[in-house]
Amino acid sequence: MEKKIKQEELDNILKFQNKIRTICTNIGILESQKHGALHDLAGVNQDQEKLKKEIEDKYGAININLEDGTYTEIENNVE
């Protein structure tokens, strides 16, 4: 005679296994989305650095007020 656990116990085990599988799948999807978002962020950072260099080439080293666009020059204290 085969020894078995109760069907209710087996059903509970299978329910938890399915939940774990679903959660792992969701984690994989989220990691993939995170990976894409990190690439997007890297691209935006590159574009920002390019713009920063263009502005610095045009105006020199400056601090820009992001509220109204005014700027002040950054003084180089070379001693």
MDAnalysis code that builds the backbone (N, CA, C; Angstrom):
import MDAnalysis as mda
import numpy as np

u = mda.Universe.empty(237, n_residues=79, atom_resindex=np.repeat(np.arange(79), 3), trajectory=True)
u.add_TopologyAttr("name", ["N", "CA", "C"] * 79)
u.add_TopologyAttr("resid", np.arange(1, 80))
u.add_TopologyAttr("resname", ["MET", "GLU", "LYS", "LYS", "ILE", "LYS", "GLN", "GLU", "GLU", "LEU", "ASP", "ASN", "ILE", "LEU", "LYS", "PHE", "GLN", "ASN", "LYS", "ILE", "ARG", "THR", "ILE", "CYS", "THR", "ASN", "ILE", "GLY", "ILE", "LEU", "GLU", "SER", "GLN", "LYS", "HIS", "GLY", "ALA", "LEU", "HIS", "ASP", "LEU", "ALA", "GLY", "VAL", "ASN", "GLN", "ASP", "GLN", "GLU", "LYS", "LEU", "LYS", "LYS", "GLU", "ILE", "GLU", "ASP", "LYS", "TYR", "GLY", "ALA", "ILE", "ASN", "ILE", "ASN", "LEU", "GLU", "ASP", "GLY", "THR", "TYR", "THR", "GLU", "ILE", "GLU", "ASN", "ASN", "VAL", "GLU"])
u.atoms.positions = np.array([
    [0.838, -1.187, 0.000],
    [0.000, 0.000, 0.000],
    [0.879, 1.245, 0.000],
    [0.571, 2.167, -0.923],
    [1.311, 3.420, -1.005],
    [0.919, 4.337, 0.134],
    [1.921, 5.048, 0.626],
    [1.656, 6.039, 1.669],
    [1.495, 7.390, 0.992],
    [0.456, 8.116, 1.332],
    [0.170, 9.419, 0.737],
    [-0.235, 10.404, 1.825],
    [0.065, 11.671, 1.528],
    [-0.475, 12.718, 2.391],
    [-1.909, 12.974, 1.955],
    [-2.623, 13.685, 2.759],
    [-4.017, 13.984, 2.429],
    [-4.079, 14.874, 1.187],
    [-5.126, 14.743, 0.411],
    [-5.306, 15.540, -0.797],
    [-5.299, 17.034, -0.478],
    [-5.919, 17.416, 0.640],
    [-5.947, 18.824, 1.056],
    [-4.531, 19.341, 1.296],
    [-3.687, 18.530, 1.899],
    [-2.297, 18.925, 2.146],
    [-1.544, 19.070, 0.823],
    [-1.746, 18.111, -0.083],
    [-1.113, 18.192, -1.397],
    [-1.590, 19.436, -2.150],
    [-2.884, 19.722, -2.089],
    [-3.428, 20.911, -2.736],
    [-2.784, 22.184, -2.185],
    [-2.583, 22.226, -0.867],
    [-1.938, 23.396, -0.256],
    [-0.499, 23.535, -0.721],
    [0.222, 22.425, -0.798],
    [1.607, 22.464, -1.276],
    [1.641, 22.985, -2.710],
    [0.768, 22.463, -3.557],
    [0.727, 22.889, -4.955],
    [0.341, 24.358, -5.081],
    [-0.553, 24.817, -4.217],
    [-0.955, 26.219, -4.227],
    [0.249, 27.121, -3.922],
    [1.049, 26.732, -2.915],
    [2.230, 27.532, -2.586],
    [3.260, 27.480, -3.710],
    [3.432, 26.329, -4.324],
    [4.373, 26.213, -5.444],
    [3.961, 27.105, -6.602],
    [2.663, 27.157, -6.888],
    [2.172, 28.030, -7.956],
    [2.372, 29.493, -7.611],
    [2.149, 29.853, -6.345],
    [2.372, 31.243, -5.924],
    [3.842, 31.614, -6.071],
    [4.727, 30.709, -5.656],
    [6.166, 30.959, -5.762],
    [6.559, 31.130, -7.228],
    [6.050, 30.282, -8.100],
    [6.345, 30.362, -9.532],
    [5.868, 31.697, -10.103],
    [4.665, 32.095, -9.729],
    [4.115, 33.371, -10.212],
    [4.959, 34.549, -9.725],
    [5.347, 34.520, -8.460],
    [6.162, 35.611, -7.899],
    [7.516, 35.666, -8.588],
    [8.132, 34.504, -8.825],
    [9.426, 34.479, -9.509],
    [9.314, 35.021, -10.932],
    [8.229, 34.682, -11.616],
    [7.997, 35.223, -12.957],
    [7.852, 36.740, -12.898],
    [7.092, 37.228, -11.930],
    [6.908, 38.679, -11.779],
    [8.225, 39.373, -11.470],
    [9.059, 38.751, -10.648],
    [10.377, 39.329, -10.340],
    [11.205, 39.423, -11.616],
    [11.158, 38.383, -12.443],
    [11.888, 38.408, -13.710],
    [11.417, 39.531, -14.610],
    [10.120, 39.720, -14.692],
    [9.562, 40.802, -15.508],
    [10.011, 42.154, -14.967],
    [9.953, 42.315, -13.639],
    [10.372, 43.582, -13.028],
    [11.858, 43.839, -13.252],
    [12.676, 42.788, -13.153],
    [14.115, 42.964, -13.391],
    [14.374, 43.387, -14.834],
    [13.622, 42.819, -15.760],
    [13.760, 43.197, -17.164],
    [13.370, 44.658, -17.363],
    [12.272, 45.073, -16.735],
    [11.856, 46.474, -16.821],
    [12.893, 47.386, -16.172],
    [13.449, 46.947, -15.051],
    [14.488, 47.728, -14.369],
    [15.698, 47.895, -15.283],
    [16.089, 46.810, -15.940],
    [17.236, 46.846, -16.843],
    [17.004, 47.875, -17.960],
    [15.811, 47.844, -18.538],
    [15.479, 48.812, -19.582],
    [15.487, 50.240, -19.061],
    [14.942, 50.422, -17.860],
    [14.902, 51.764, -17.266],
    [16.312, 52.279, -16.985],
    [17.203, 51.397, -16.550],
    [18.585, 51.807, -16.292],
    [19.277, 52.223, -17.591],
    [18.990, 51.521, -18.683],
    [19.547, 51.931, -19.979],
    [18.983, 53.285, -20.401],
    [17.692, 53.491, -20.187],
    [17.082, 54.788, -20.491],
    [17.754, 55.896, -19.684],
    [17.976, 55.639, -18.398],
    [18.624, 56.618, -17.525],
    [20.031, 56.934, -18.007],
    [20.767, 55.898, -18.402],
    [22.125, 56.124, -18.898],
    [22.101, 57.008, -20.149],
    [21.128, 56.781, -21.019],
    [21.009, 57.597, -22.226],
    [20.698, 59.047, -21.903],
    [19.788, 59.262, -20.965],
    [19.441, 60.627, -20.562],
    [20.653, 61.307, -19.932],
    [21.394, 60.572, -19.104],
    [22.598, 61.149, -18.495],
    [23.621, 61.540, -19.556],
    [23.780, 60.692, -20.578],
    [24.701, 61.019, -21.673],
    [24.260, 62.279, -22.404],
    [22.974, 62.353, -22.712],
    [22.449, 63.535, -23.399],
    [22.629, 64.792, -22.558],
    [22.418, 64.660, -21.239],
    [22.589, 65.807, -20.351],
    [24.040, 66.257, -20.323],
    [24.970, 65.303, -20.273],
    [26.388, 65.661, -20.259],
    [26.785, 66.336, -21.569],
    [26.220, 65.888, -22.686],
    [26.500, 66.515, -23.975],
    [26.016, 67.965, -23.971],
    [24.786, 68.180, -23.490],
    [24.246, 69.540, -23.422],
    [25.083, 70.404, -22.475],
    [25.477, 69.822, -21.350],
    [26.302, 70.554, -20.373],
    [27.604, 71.023, -21.032],
    [28.230, 70.139, -21.822],
    [29.475, 70.515, -22.496],
    [29.224, 71.612, -23.523],
    [28.123, 71.491, -24.281],
    [27.802, 72.530, -25.277],
    [27.592, 73.880, -24.599],
    [26.883, 73.896, -23.481],
    [26.637, 75.150, -22.761],
    [27.938, 75.688, -22.189],
    [28.770, 74.794, -21.643],
    [30.046, 75.235, -21.080],
    [30.965, 75.783, -22.164],
    [30.956, 75.156, -23.351],
    [31.767, 75.669, -24.464],
    [31.285, 77.062, -24.884],
    [29.984, 77.292, -24.803],
    [29.410, 78.574, -25.235],
    [29.563, 79.661, -24.171],
    [29.303, 79.331, -22.897],
    [29.269, 80.341, -21.833],
    [30.439, 80.264, -20.855],
    [31.207, 79.197, -20.916],
    [32.259, 78.976, -19.926],
    [31.669, 78.254, -18.718],
    [32.469, 78.176, -17.660],
    [32.020, 77.490, -16.449],
    [31.018, 78.382, -15.709],
    [29.780, 77.895, -15.580],
    [28.731, 78.701, -14.952],
    [27.857, 77.826, -14.053],
    [27.182, 78.493, -13.130],
    [26.109, 77.884, -12.344],
    [24.805, 78.469, -12.863],
    [23.858, 77.586, -13.196],
    [22.592, 78.035, -13.788],
    [21.470, 77.904, -12.770],
    [20.681, 78.972, -12.631],
    [19.473, 78.929, -11.812],
    [18.410, 78.236, -12.654],
    [17.978, 77.058, -12.222],
    [17.030, 76.268, -13.010],
    [15.609, 76.812, -12.976],
    [15.356, 77.788, -12.143],
    [14.017, 78.375, -12.091],
    [13.819, 79.451, -13.150],
    [14.876, 80.238, -13.401],
    [14.679, 81.342, -14.346],
    [15.745, 81.428, -15.440],
    [16.732, 80.554, -15.421],
    [17.746, 80.530, -16.473],
    [18.894, 81.497, -16.291],
    [18.870, 82.288, -15.233],
    [20.005, 83.187, -14.998],
    [21.208, 82.338, -14.596],
    [22.383, 82.943, -14.776],
    [23.584, 82.189, -14.400],
    [24.636, 83.116, -13.813],
    [25.529, 82.499, -13.074],
    [26.697, 83.199, -12.547],
    [27.926, 82.424, -12.977],
    [28.971, 83.159, -13.248],
    [30.225, 82.525, -13.671],
    [30.923, 81.889, -12.471],
    [31.573, 80.784, -12.727],
    [32.363, 80.112, -11.706],
    [33.788, 80.607, -11.857],
    [34.315, 81.155, -10.783],
    [35.690, 81.679, -10.831],
    [36.663, 80.576, -10.521],
    [37.733, 80.536, -11.306],
    [38.797, 79.574, -11.054],
    [39.834, 80.240, -10.166],
    [40.029, 79.699, -8.976],
    [41.032, 80.223, -8.053],
    [42.285, 79.377, -8.156],
    [43.113, 79.686, -9.157],
    [44.349, 78.957, -9.364],
    [45.446, 79.714, -8.646],
    [46.092, 79.031, -7.727],
    [47.165, 79.699, -6.971],
    [48.485, 79.056, -7.255],
])
